Amino acid sequence: MAWAEDAVDAQLREELDRARTRVASQVQLTAYDLIDELVYGLTQDPIFGRPTPVVLAGVSVPVGLGTGMQALLENHLSDALVRNPDTHLQLVHCPACTAVVVHSGPEGTVLTRGIDDPELLDRLGDSTGQHALFIDVEAEGAWLVLRARLTRLTPDLPIVWSHTLAASASTPALLRDSAELKSAEDARNEYLDMLHDRGHVAIPLRFSVRNYAGVDTFGGVGGIGAPPFLFIQSGAEITPDPRQAWLSSFILGYAVVPQAYQGLMGQARFSRLLTGKQRSLIHPDLYGFVGGAVMTVWGPSAASFRERTLTADEIVADAAGDDPRATFSTIQFGLDLRLGYRVGLSSFLETIPSLRDSENIGNYMWLFGLEWQTFGTEVTFWF
């Protein structure tokens, strides 16, 4: 059984690696968000009244995330400061500040960074930036905390400014553009404006398949079943609500399978958002809907929409003369899953009241005192 234990251990290691990657990604995005918030605050309330050289003394990250994340945060901070000159912080390079300095004496040997060496700072004087920026990112429970401090490059390193920001690692990051930083409130307002600016009318292109229930046969006697009907539909989807919690659509459809059937359809549908109070830009949205349609179909397969079982004489007559035709109305309800603002997947049940006693079409279930003879699926694209 050693091979089975090895397979289990390998699976556990894979799951741990996936979990570790997911957590590291969340921590990184949250740290990016905290840096953006820090730089945005400096644009609104600069420390200095004019551009001032500042040495980036270093960025520390939570234990276990490694130097890779440290380098990413340093690059992101540098990019954000360069793109936002209103902070008045100009990053400068100081090789002596980041170099490792070795001091040997009777008491022993000491290794330290140049920026932590008072003698070196005293020698630097005005030859480089006179301020250093320290960024510490720490994990405290479910929170990620960023502590920033600005010190003078003198032997005692006095702190001239400090600030602390915190965010829950489970809170989605705003992912703001470094060139156009904004507050969380402004970002939310922009998000709502995007929802409102989607417009009140959209044009859907829908592909639907309607499957009709077969009839139970007793003693070998029963009607012929209707084949699946494929419709291509388009029209207008209208929303009077800027949050798009309510939708209404008016659709025309056409179906054709050569030598089998053709059909036309007019449909109206009303939808209600079930997953929240307004549409989301990043998460799927689920709608429930009810509607109705009027259909007319013709061709050999349209004979299935007669109430009674076809006889041999009727089949021969249909083959020799005009194709059979059927016109009927339907009522439907279902669920519609919207993926962003471009793709939707839906399924529904439909009843045909005029064919509730049909010997050719059965029903999938009884519900609300009605026979639901049709099960349909749809794929929709919006333009």
N, C-alpha and C positions, 0 to 999 in steps of 0.2 A: 504493500500500500504506500510505499515511499513516493511513487510517482504521483499518486493522488494528493499527498500532502504538499509536494513541490508545486503542483498545479494550483492548489488553494493559496499557498504562500505567494506565488507569482501574481495571482488575481488580486490578492490583498495589497501587494505592493503597487500594482497598477492603479487601484482605487485610491490609495494614499497619494500617489503622484498626481492624479487628476485633482484630488481635493486640495493638495498643496499648490498646484498651479492656479486653481480657481481663487483661492484665498490670496495668493500673491498678486494676482491681477486686480482683485478688488482693493487691496491695500495700495497698490501703485496708483490706481485711478483716484482713490480718495486723497492720497498724498499730492497728486497733481492738482486736485481741486483746492486743497488747502494752500498750495503755493500760489495758485491763481487768485484766491481770496486775499492772500497777503499782499501781492503786488497791486491788486485792485485797490485795497485800502491805502497803500502808499501813493497811488495816483490821486486819491481824494484828499489825503492829508499828508503831504510830503514831510519828511524829517528835516530836510534842508531847503533853504530858499533858492538855491541855485545848484547846477550840476556839481556833484562832489565825487571825487575818486574813492572807490571802496574796494577792498580786497575781500574776495569770497574765501573766508578762512576754512570752510568745510561744511559738508552736509553729512549728518549721521542718520542712520536708518535703523529700524527695529532689528534686534539680533536674529540672525538666521536668514535674512533676506539678501545678504551678501553685498559685494561692491558693485555688482551690476545695477541694482536699483539705485545705489548711491550715485553712480555716474548718470543714470537717467534723470534723477531729480536735479543734479547740478546743471545738466544741459537744459532742462525745462526752465529752471529758475533763471539761468543766463538768457535764454531766449525771451522769456517774459519781460525781463528788465530792459533788454535791448529794444523790444518792440513797444515799450511804454516809457519814453523818456520823461514823462511828467513825474515819475518817481524821484527824479534828480539824483538817482544812484547810478554812477558810471563804474562798471566793473573794470578793474585794472589787474594786471598780472604782477605778482611779486614772487619770483623764484625763491628768494631767500626765506620768505614766510612759510612756504610749504616744504622746504628742504629739511632733511633730517640733520640735526646738529649734534655732534659728539663732544662732550666735555670730559676730560680726564684730569684727575687730581689725586691728592693723597687719600681722600675719602672714598674714591671709586670713580667709575665711569658712568656718565649720564647721557642717555639718548633722548632727544626731544625735538619737536618741530621748531622751526625758526620762530614762528609766531608766538610760541610759548617761552621763548628765551629772552629774559629782560635785557641782557647785555646786547643781543643782536638788535632788539627793538630800539635800544638807545642809540646804536650806531646808525640805524636806518634814518632816523630823523625825518626830514622832509623829502627824502629821495624817492619815496613811493607814496601810495595812498595813506592817509593818516587815520583811516577807519577800517575796521574789519567786520564782516557780516558772518555770523554763525547761525546755522539752521540745524535744529535737532528735531527729528521725527521719531516719536515713540508710540508704542502700542500699550494702551492702558485698558485692559479688559476688552470690551467691544468698541472702544473709542480709539481713534488715531489722533494724537496731539502733536501739533507743530509749535515749537518754541523758537522764536527769532530774537536775536539780540545784536546790537551794534555797539562795538567798543572802540575806544581810541587806541591807536598803536603806540602806546607808551608802556614803560616797564610794568606798571600796575594794572594795565588793561581796564580802565574804568568803563562801565556800561553807560552809554548815553541814551539808549533807547531799547525797549524790549516789547514783545507782543506775543500773545499765545492764542492759538486757534485750535478748535477741536471739532471733530465730525465722527459720526457713527460709521464704522466700516461697512455697514449694511445699507447705508443711504446711497442711492444712485448718484454718481458724480454728474455735475453740470456739463463737463467737457467743453468749457468755453474756449473760444478762439483767442490765442494770446495777443493778437493784434487788436482785438475788440473786447476787452474784458468788461464785464458788467456784474452788478450785484445779483444775488440769488433772486431777489424780488423782481428786478428788471428782466432776468432770464425767464421767470415764470410768466410775466406779462407778455414777453415776446412769444412764448409758447402759446399762450391763449390767443394772441393776435394771429398767429399762424393758423390756429383752428378756425378763427372767424373768417380769415381771408381765403379759406378753401372755396368759398362761393356757395350759393344756394342751389345750383343746378349742376349735376354731373351726368355724363353720358356713359352708360354701361354697355358692355358687349358680353352677352351671356350665352353659354353653351349648356343646355340641359338635356337630361335623359329621363324619360318617364317610363317606369316599369309597371305594368298592369298585372294584378293578381290573377292567377289561374282559377279555374272552377273545379271544385271537388267532384269527381265522377263516382257514381254509385252504379254498380252493375255494368260498368263499361260505357255508360251513357253520360255525355256531357258536352258542353259547347266548346268551340275553338277559342283559344286564348289570343289576346291582342299582342303583337310584337312590341318591343321597346320603341318609343317614339323619340327621335332626336330633333330638338329645336335649336335654331339660332335666333337669339332675341336681342333687341336693342330698343332704346327709347330715352326716357329722361328720369333721373332720380332727383327729387326735390326735397330740401330740408328747410323748414321755416325757422328752425332752432339753431342758433350759431354754435351751440355745443354739439349739434348733430346727435342729440339723444333720440329724436324722432325723425323718421324718414318715410317718404312715400315715393313710389315708383310707378310709372305708366309705360308699359312695354308692349311692343309688337313682335311677333315671332313667326318664323317660317320653318317648316320641316319638309324634307324630301329624301326619299330613298327610291331610286328609279324602279319601276315595275312593282313597287310595294305600296307606297302611300305618298301623299302630299298633304300639307296642312297649314292653316293659318291660325293665329292666336292673338287675342288682345287681353292683356293682364293688368290688373291694378293690385298693388301690395302696400301694406302699411307696417312699418318696423319700429321696434322699441329697443334701445340699448339696455342690455342686461348686466353689463360689467362696468358699472361706474356711472357717474353723472355726465361725463363728456367723453368724446373720442380721444384716444391716445395716439401720440405720434410714434411711440416705440413699442407698445405692447399690442397684441391682438385684441380685437373687440368682438363681443358676441351679441348678436341681435336676435330677438324673437320676432316673428312676423305672421300676419294673417293676410289673406288676399283672396281674390277671385279671378276667374278667367272665362272667356268664351272662345271655344275652338270649333273649327270646321275642318274635317278631314275627308279625303276622298282617295280612291284607289282600292285595290283588292283587299288590303288589310282593314279598310274602314268597315267592312262587313262585321267585324268583331264587336262593333258598338251598337248592334241591334239587341233588343231585349231578349228575343227568343233564340233558340238554337237554330242554326242554319240548316235547311234541308238540302238534299241533293239537287232538287229542281232550282232552288234559289242560287246555288253555286253555279249551275250551268247557265242560268239566265244572266247572272252578273258577268260571266265570262263572255257571253255573246253580245251583250248590250253595253250600256254606259256603266262606268265604274260606280260602285256603291258610294254614297256620301252620308256623313253623319255630322250633325251640329249639336253641341251640348255645352252646358256651363259647368264650372267646377268651383269648389271652395277648398282652400288649402291653408295649412299652417306649418311652420317649421322653424329651423334655426339657421342663422347666417353668421359665419365666422369671417371677419374682415382682417386681412393681414396688411397693415398700413393703409394707404389710400389707393392701392392699385389692384389688389387681388382679393377675391372672396370665394369661400367654399360654403355651400349650403346644402341642406337636405330637407325634404318636406313630405308630408302626407296630403293626399288630395282625395276628395270625394266627388262623385258625379251623381247628383240627386236623381237625374232622369234615368239612370241605369242601376238603381239600387236592387231591382229584381231581375237583372240581366242573367241569362243562362250562358253567356259567353265570357263574362268578366266576374271574378270573385272579389274578395276583399281581404286586406291584410289584418284588419282588426275592427272591432266595434268600439267607438268612443264618442261620447256626447250624444248617444242615440243615433249615430250615423255610421254607415259602412264606409271605410276608407279603402278605396280600390287601387289607389296609385301611390307608389313610392318613387320619389324623384331626387336626383342629385344635380347640382349645378356648379359650374366654375364661371366666375365673373371677373372681367377686367374693366377698369374705369379709365376714362380719358378726360 
